[in-house]
Amino acid sequence: VTAIVRSRKIFQRMKNFVIYRVACTEQLLFFFFISCIFYHPSQFNESWPQHFAIPVIALVTITILNDGTIISVAYDNVHASMQPEKWDLNILYIVSSAIGLTALASSVLLLSSALSSVDPTSTWSQLGLPAMSYGEIQTLIYLKISLSDYFSVFNSRTKGWFWSRAPSVILVGAFIIATGASTLLAVYWPFGNGMVGISWQLSGYCWLYVIIWAIIQDAGKVLTYSILQYVGWVESVEVINEKELKKYAESLGDIEVE
């Protein structure tokens, strides 16, 4: 029985990993495709380049820190299903897209707002936010994408709201290290390549923005699962109560055989 429970928990972690990995990849690849093809910073400021881009070193740091967060998924708290697990890649891709494309939308929206920061009539300026240089915009987007990726791990690990099941200490620790490192890099950017460190105030606004959108991402995920259950593509399956199972196993051990 213990082997069955453990194997189903491993399978659940693998599904969470796939959802998280696909969601992060969708945000990264589609964002850089859209920003490179459809956004022209020179239209906002003649001294800015024709196409938006982020240096390779920034992408490398995102990937390295993201890998640490991914590894922590293997140690997350999960529940074993009452029924045998099985792969359904279509469902996993739909859920991943609900999370990843929502994060993508928030990144594109922030890029549009940041590029218009030089316009005193823009929404960015009306909110009292400072005008930004192109290097600062690059760093802001770097921080936003990094934080969105790391927050997505909480969206990916549950079918319900992300607070419905407590994460493991290892996963939380990996999240704190990754987000902390990304924030420090954004404020004290040491690698040059045109990027410029942003203020602590602006990084705080970015954190608030990402947290709000992380809740929106979770709402989209919950809605997606609800629709999939309604149309019969996903079943509502009970989970094994491991505490009760342990008590039952201990009670069997107390039985004396004559």
C-alpha positions as CSV (number, residue, x, y, z in Angstrom):
1,V,0.0,0.0,0.0
2,T,2.8,2.4,0.9
3,A,4.4,1.8,-2.6
4,I,1.1,2.6,-4.3
5,V,0.7,5.9,-2.3
6,R,4.3,6.9,-2.9
7,S,4.1,6.1,-6.7
8,R,0.9,8.2,-7.1
9,K,2.5,11.1,-5.3
10,I,5.5,10.9,-7.6
11,F,3.2,10.9,-10.6
12,Q,1.4,13.9,-9.3
13,R,4.7,15.8,-8.9
14,M,5.6,14.9,-12.5
15,K,2.3,16.4,-13.7
16,N,2.9,19.5,-11.7
17,F,6.4,19.8,-13.2
18,V,5.0,19.5,-16.7
19,I,2.4,22.2,-16.1
20,Y,4.9,24.5,-14.6
21,R,7.5,23.9,-17.3
22,V,5.1,24.4,-20.2
23,A,3.6,27.5,-18.6
24,C,7.1,29.1,-18.1
25,T,8.2,28.2,-21.6
26,E,5.0,29.7,-23.2
27,Q,5.5,33.0,-21.4
28,L,9.2,33.2,-22.3
29,L,9.1,32.2,-25.9
30,F,5.9,34.0,-26.9
31,F,6.8,37.2,-25.1
32,F,10.2,37.5,-26.8
33,F,8.6,36.7,-30.2
34,I,5.9,39.3,-29.7
35,S,8.1,41.9,-28.2
36,C,10.8,41.5,-31.0
37,I,8.3,41.4,-33.9
38,F,5.6,43.9,-32.9
39,Y,7.3,46.4,-30.5
40,H,9.5,49.1,-31.8
41,P,11.1,51.2,-29.0
42,S,12.3,53.8,-31.5
43,Q,8.7,54.9,-32.0
44,F,8.7,56.1,-28.4
45,N,12.2,57.6,-28.4
46,E,14.3,58.1,-31.5
47,S,17.5,57.1,-29.6
48,W,16.1,53.7,-28.7
49,P,16.7,50.7,-30.9
50,Q,14.3,49.5,-33.6
51,H,13.4,46.2,-31.9
52,F,13.0,45.4,-28.3
53,A,15.4,42.7,-26.9
54,I,17.0,41.6,-23.6
55,P,20.7,40.5,-23.4
56,V,21.5,36.8,-23.4
57,I,23.0,37.1,-20.0
58,A,19.6,38.1,-18.6
59,L,18.0,35.1,-20.1
60,V,20.7,32.8,-18.7
61,T,20.1,34.1,-15.2
62,I,16.4,33.5,-15.6
63,T,17.0,30.0,-16.7
64,I,19.5,29.1,-14.0
65,L,17.3,30.4,-11.2
66,N,14.3,28.8,-12.8
67,D,16.0,25.4,-12.8
68,G,16.4,25.5,-9.1
69,T,12.7,26.2,-8.6
70,I,11.9,23.3,-10.9
71,I,14.0,20.9,-9.0
72,S,12.2,21.8,-5.8
73,V,8.9,20.6,-7.3
74,A,10.2,17.0,-6.7
75,Y,10.1,17.7,-3.0
76,D,6.7,19.4,-2.9
77,N,3.7,18.4,-0.7
78,V,1.2,16.5,-2.8
79,H,-1.8,14.1,-2.2
80,A,-2.1,10.6,-3.6
81,S,-5.2,10.0,-5.7
82,M,-7.7,7.4,-4.8
83,Q,-7.6,6.2,-8.4
84,P,-4.6,5.2,-10.5
85,E,-2.9,8.1,-12.2
86,K,-2.7,8.4,-16.0
87,W,-1.2,10.8,-18.5
88,D,-3.5,13.2,-20.4
89,L,-1.2,15.6,-22.2
90,N,-4.1,17.6,-23.7
91,I,-5.4,18.5,-20.3
92,L,-2.0,19.4,-19.0
93,Y,-1.4,21.6,-22.0
94,I,-4.7,23.4,-21.6
95,V,-4.0,24.1,-17.9
96,S,-0.5,25.2,-18.7
97,S,-1.7,27.6,-21.3
98,A,-4.2,29.1,-19.0
99,I,-1.4,29.9,-16.6
100,G,1.3,30.8,-19.1
101,L,-0.8,32.9,-21.5
102,T,-2.1,34.9,-18.6
103,A,1.5,35.6,-17.5
104,L,2.3,36.5,-21.1
105,A,-0.6,39.0,-21.3
106,S,0.7,40.7,-18.1
107,S,4.2,40.9,-19.4
108,V,3.1,42.4,-22.8
109,L,0.9,44.9,-20.9
110,L,3.8,46.0,-18.7
111,L,6.1,46.4,-21.7
112,S,3.6,48.6,-23.5
113,S,3.2,50.8,-20.4
114,A,6.9,51.0,-19.7
115,L,7.8,52.0,-23.2
116,S,5.2,54.9,-23.0
117,S,6.7,56.2,-19.8
118,V,8.4,59.0,-21.7
119,D,5.0,60.3,-22.7
120,P,3.6,62.6,-20.0
121,T,0.0,61.8,-21.1
122,S,0.4,58.1,-20.7
123,T,-1.2,56.0,-18.0
124,W,2.3,55.2,-16.6
125,S,2.9,59.0,-16.1
126,Q,-0.5,59.6,-14.7
127,L,0.1,57.0,-12.0
128,G,3.0,59.1,-10.9
129,L,5.6,56.6,-12.1
130,P,9.0,58.0,-13.3
131,A,10.0,58.1,-17.0
132,M,12.5,55.3,-17.7
133,S,15.5,54.8,-19.9
134,Y,15.6,51.9,-22.3
135,G,18.1,50.1,-20.1
136,E,15.8,50.4,-17.1
137,I,12.9,49.1,-19.2
138,Q,14.9,46.1,-20.1
139,T,15.7,45.4,-16.4
140,L,12.1,46.0,-15.3
141,I,10.9,43.4,-17.9
142,Y,13.7,41.0,-16.8
143,L,12.5,41.3,-13.2
144,K,8.8,40.9,-14.2
145,I,9.4,37.8,-16.3
146,S,11.6,36.3,-13.6
147,L,9.0,36.8,-10.8
148,S,6.1,35.6,-12.9
149,D,8.0,32.4,-13.7
150,Y,8.7,31.7,-10.0
151,F,5.2,32.6,-8.9
152,S,3.8,30.2,-11.5
153,V,5.1,27.2,-9.5
154,F,2.4,27.9,-6.9
155,N,-0.3,28.1,-9.6
156,S,0.8,24.8,-11.2
157,R,0.8,22.6,-8.1
158,T,-2.9,22.6,-7.2
159,K,-6.2,22.2,-9.0
160,G,-7.9,24.6,-6.6
161,W,-6.6,27.9,-5.3
162,F,-2.8,28.0,-4.7
163,W,-3.4,28.3,-0.9
164,S,-5.5,25.2,-0.7
165,R,-2.5,23.0,0.0
166,A,0.6,24.1,1.8
167,P,3.9,23.9,-0.2
168,S,7.0,22.2,1.1
169,V,9.7,24.0,2.9
170,I,12.1,23.2,0.1
171,L,9.9,24.7,-2.5
172,V,9.3,27.9,-0.5
173,G,13.1,28.1,0.1
174,A,13.8,27.8,-3.6
175,F,11.2,30.4,-4.4
176,I,12.7,32.9,-1.9
177,I,16.2,32.3,-3.2
178,A,15.2,32.7,-6.8
179,T,13.0,35.8,-6.3
180,G,15.5,37.4,-3.9
181,A,18.4,36.9,-6.4
182,S,16.4,38.2,-9.3
183,T,15.4,41.3,-7.3
184,L,19.0,42.0,-6.3
185,L,20.2,41.6,-9.8
186,A,17.5,44.0,-11.1
187,V,18.4,46.7,-8.6
188,Y,22.2,46.2,-8.8
189,W,22.6,44.9,-12.3
190,P,26.3,44.0,-12.6
191,F,26.5,42.6,-16.1
192,G,26.1,45.7,-18.2
193,N,25.1,44.9,-21.8
194,G,23.0,48.0,-21.9
195,M,20.8,47.1,-18.9
196,V,20.6,49.5,-16.0
197,G,19.6,48.8,-12.4
198,I,16.2,50.1,-11.3
199,S,15.2,51.6,-8.0
200,W,14.0,49.7,-5.0
201,Q,10.7,51.6,-5.3
202,L,10.2,50.5,-8.9
203,S,11.1,46.9,-8.1
204,G,8.5,47.0,-5.3
205,Y,5.9,48.2,-7.8
206,C,6.9,45.3,-10.0
207,W,6.4,42.8,-7.1
208,L,3.0,44.2,-6.4
209,Y,2.1,44.0,-10.1
210,V,3.2,40.4,-10.3
211,I,1.4,39.3,-7.2
212,I,-1.9,40.8,-8.5
213,W,-1.4,38.9,-11.8
214,A,-0.5,35.7,-10.0
215,I,-3.9,35.8,-8.3
216,I,-5.5,36.4,-11.7
217,Q,-3.5,33.5,-13.1
218,D,-4.8,31.3,-10.3
219,A,-8.3,32.4,-11.0
220,G,-7.9,31.5,-14.7
221,K,-6.5,28.1,-13.7
222,V,-9.4,27.4,-11.3
223,L,-11.9,28.5,-14.0
224,T,-10.2,26.2,-16.6
225,Y,-10.4,23.2,-14.3
226,S,-14.0,24.0,-13.6
227,I,-14.9,24.1,-17.3
228,L,-13.0,20.9,-17.9
229,Q,-14.9,19.1,-15.1
230,Y,-18.2,20.5,-16.4
231,V,-17.6,19.2,-20.0
232,G,-16.4,15.8,-18.5
233,W,-12.8,16.0,-19.6
234,V,-11.5,16.0,-16.0
235,E,-12.9,13.9,-13.1
236,S,-13.1,15.1,-9.5
237,V,-11.1,12.4,-7.7
238,E,-10.8,12.0,-4.0
239,V,-7.4,11.8,-2.4
240,I,-6.0,9.2,0.0
241,N,-6.1,10.2,3.7
242,E,-2.6,9.1,4.7
243,K,-3.2,9.8,8.4
244,E,-6.2,7.4,8.4
245,L,-4.2,4.9,6.3
246,K,-1.4,5.0,8.8
247,K,-3.7,4.5,11.8
248,Y,-5.3,1.5,10.0
249,A,-1.9,0.0,9.3
250,E,-0.9,0.4,12.9
251,S,-4.1,-1.2,14.1
252,L,-3.4,-4.2,11.9
253,G,0.0,-4.5,13.5
254,D,-1.6,-4.7,16.9
255,I,-3.7,-7.8,16.0
256,E,-2.4,-11.0,17.5
257,V,-2.5,-14.1,15.3
258,E,-3.2,-17.3,17.3
